């Protein structure tokens, strides 16, 4: 069962969830996915990945639960994994340069 209007938000942390829903008209429609148990028991839950979702240690469990619930298929799982890997690489690469400006002469 998926309650009409509920949107499951999968952020990197609770602060990102709060920032996302702060200006929303009806905040009660949004559900913070703190762990996999928040998704259990729903058929085809809909939602959104926001913030640093790609750093979540339980991401694979969440993807499996979404697949079991019929929200995503294996192709979408692979697409999400590819996006996660790309974002991690970009994030790691940019972290090498933040706070250490190189001087060009």
Helices and strands as residue ranges (DSSP letters): E 7-10, H 14-21, G 27-29, E 30-32, G 36-38, E 47-49, G 53-55, H 59-68, H 74-95
